[in-house]
Amino acid sequence: MEKTCIVTGGSSGIGLSVVKLFLANNYQVFNLDIQPSEFGHFCPCNITNLDQINNIIDDITQHHNVDTLVSNAGIHFSATIENTSEDELDKIFSINVKGAYAAMKAVIPNMKSNQSGNIILISSEQALVGKPNSFAYSLTKTALASMAKTTALDYAGFNIRANAVCPGTIETPLYHKAIDNYCERSGANKEEIHQEEARLQPLGRLGQPEEVAELVLFLASDKARFITGSLQVIDGGYTTQ
């Protein structure tokens, strides 16, 4: 029987790989994103608009039982606390954290009524280790990890599992944009920075979004039915150093 999955930010990067893989595994996938996509059921959505998220998910749950929510939408921001304005902090928190909060809150009643569900939050290795110039970004990704743990405890009695996937450096459009921004500010050579990033990983390369999607699919499957409240690191060994 076809299952239903909701993905936020499913039009590029990790989110797009998740959408494609779930479609290939006979899921009906709804993609909530501001950027159009030809994959899955595209639902135009500004992830900072909590009412819009709630209305879209409410409409989906009127017609479908949602098996899995993958909260992936997010942005990157590189700066120290001194170089982070209040407006910038509000923006990244609204997208990375409040968007996830709204999607989770909207879908949980449906999962409770079904006595089953999976919530997978795309966090970051920065939920486990610190990195320079990542004050606001790390703050939001750590918050997502905490949300996975508390939600796992609050809803285990309804057979709802919640986990956080913590990717390391993954070669996505978000990664390339961050590198481009750094090179623009510093005058560094992009190819040299790209190679340096690869050397920082014990496995000697960057991760690929398809590899993260495979982990997400596993966590949504019955093979992972005893896994909840966990932080699943996929970082090529970076955080073990």
Secondary structure, DSSP 8 states (H G I E B T S, - for coil): --EEEEEES-SSHHHHHHHHHHHHTTEEEEEEESS--SSSEEEE--TT-HHHHHHHHHHHHHH----EEEE-------B-STT--HHHHHHHHIIIIIHHHHHHHHHHHHHHHHT-EEEEEE--GGGTS--TTBHHHHHHHHHHHHHHHHHHHHHGGGTEEEEEEEE-SB-SHHHHHHHHHHHHHH---HHHHHHHHHHTSTTSS-B-HHHHHHHHHHHHSGGGTT--S-EEEESTTGGG-
